[in-house]
């Protein structure tokens, strides 16, 4: 069985692009005990401002520019709230 896409969003405001993709995995794993795979990206002129993802081998983490740090996943709602707040704070994104 394959991952099932739960959500997809892409928006552009001037030089800033925001993309969010979230998948439900067929089963939870040790790396992804919440059963989700995600990529949340905010960039300016094709350069990363902030990105949250959980690629294989790294688990849940956050990038701010060139800096990568672990992210403590507690819920999907909290992940989205944190990402949206970073987009506003770091890139001046306006959520409509």
C-alpha positions in Angstrom: 0.0 0.0 0.0 1.2 3.5 -0.8 1.1 6.8 1.1 -2.1 8.7 0.7 -1.9 12.5 0.1 -3.9 14.3 2.8 -3.2 17.9 1.9 -1.5 20.0 -0.7 -1.1 23.8 -0.9 0.9 26.2 -3.0 0.8 30.0 -2.8 3.0 32.8 -4.2 3.1 36.3 -2.8 5.6 38.4 -4.7 9.1 36.8 -4.3 7.8 34.4 -1.5 6.5 30.9 -2.3 4.9 28.6 0.3 4.3 24.9 -0.4 2.8 22.3 2.0 2.3 18.6 1.3 1.3 16.0 3.9 0.8 12.3 3.3 -0.7 9.6 5.5 1.6 6.5 5.6 0.0 3.0 5.4 1.6 2.2 8.8 3.5 4.1 11.4 7.3 3.5 11.6 10.0 4.0 14.2 11.1 7.1 12.2 7.6 8.3 11.8 5.5 7.1 14.7 2.8 9.6 13.9 2.2 7.9 10.6 2.8 11.0 8.5 5.2 12.2 5.9 5.4 15.9 5.3 7.2 18.7 3.5 6.4 22.3 4.4 8.4 24.9 2.6 8.7 28.7 2.5 11.2 30.3 0.2 12.2 33.6 -1.2 13.6 33.7 -4.8 14.0 29.9 -4.8 16.1 30.0 -1.5 14.8 28.3 1.6 13.6 30.7 4.3 12.1 27.9 6.5 11.3 24.2 5.9 9.8 21.5 8.0 10.2 17.9 6.9 10.8 14.3 8.0 12.8 12.7 5.3 14.1 9.1 5.8 17.0 8.9 8.1 16.5 12.3 9.7 13.1 12.2 11.4 11.2 15.4 12.2 13.3 18.5 11.7 13.3 22.1 10.7 15.5 24.2 8.4 15.9 27.9 8.8 18.1 29.0 5.9 21.2 26.7 6.1 20.6 25.7 9.8 18.9 22.4 10.5 17.6 21.5 13.9 15.4 18.7 15.3 11.6 19.5 15.6 9.6 18.0 18.4 6.4 16.7 16.6 3.4 16.7 19.0 0.5 16.9 16.5 -0.3 17.8 12.9 -2.2 20.9 14.1 0.8 22.2 16.1 3.1 21.5 13.1 1.0 23.6 10.9 0.7 26.4 13.5 4.4 26.5 14.0 5.1 26.5 10.2 2.6 29.2 9.5 4.0 31.4 12.3 7.5 31.0 10.9 6.3 32.0 7.4 4.8 35.2 8.9 7.8 36.0 11.1 10.6 35.1 8.7 9.2 35.9 5.3 6.3 38.3 5.9 3.8 35.9 4.5 0.1 36.9 4.9 -2.2 33.9 5.4 -5.6 34.6 3.9 
